[in-house]
Amino acid sequence: MSTPKKSTKAAGVKPETLENFIPLFSKNVARIAELQKKSLEIAAQQNAEFVETCKNAFDSPETPGLFFFDLFGQTFDKVVEAQKSAIDAVVEQSHAAADLAKERAASFGKVAEGVNSLFRHTVEQSVAAQKKGLEYFAEQGKTTCETAKKQFKVPTPFADAFQTGFDVLIETQKTILDLATRPLKQTAA
């Protein structure tokens, strides 16, 4: 009984064929990103109109807390901004991955270093975005405390204690992010 001979040639797609599709991939990722950004802009416009309508509908001396509508609108805008930044990061990473695919003929070490660099960059962007969000929440917390003191006549020691606790929580979160990324920074050095 003879066994059929197996080919030692690599099965699959020719490298030239793959290279032809890389620009198409990059272009389509960019198109989808623009579509998502447009959708976010439309959602932000609708939200702004909704907030303004609510403020006008409930604008009376008996309605305390109208500042929550402004807070809601600002928070929504920050979320939209964060989403757009995330979309930009994905587009950038897709282009970097496409460039790596183009350079696949280079040594494995070069490709591995590129992937490691891309990963580090992604983590750094993510941490920066999270810190930006934490700073925004800290800012909103201060605004809320100040407004609550004025509008609801909250006792100052209570509001100050709450604000101090909130600030400590935000700083702790930032420290945890720094500690989590320390091993990456050490391996990069």
Steps between C-alpha positions, in 0.01 A plus 500: 500500500653827400426826671421798285774760487434818686607826353753704698383822336304736720136495409313824498491837340789642304665796672431725202129427524493598865689821431234598247230489767684693770420847355135398460490387862655825623265712290192311623605532865534876448156516333333310783672725754368811324151349495518431874626851571214651298254287697652626825475861380132450418440343841674796666281745307186311599612491862568875501152565361346266759684667789398846380137390462498352851655813650238718328214270602599486867625857537314629800597624847343188654727266304833462677782308340492633146878483512463123461389557141820692430702232679329231292570688178866556587545138600344380176732727301802361686385145427468585132848654505641187667329277244647703216845469655453125528394483135809697399716259701345201322562659160859575595551143622344359185740703287791384715388138467469543124851645487625202699332266255677677215831450674441130566799411289720653769631285781266362760681700768420826326134406468485386864657827613248691290211312657643560849542868425145519366370328814691737729371798303143368526528453875651848543214654299245307702653612829515860379133486399403350836695768688331768290165350593596490867606865488168589338307310768701677771415834341132406480506380861634836615239684296224281640616552858523876456157513339349278769643728769339804339174362371406241762667668797709190573715555812855594402682240717294219349552622143874556563538149645320355201719699260820394680395134486419534133839662428680221687308242298598665171868525601495134608364399161778695326761332721358158420523579127863607543580182694329283240707647219833501685605153372444614141711810553779295657514253210503786250804654669 
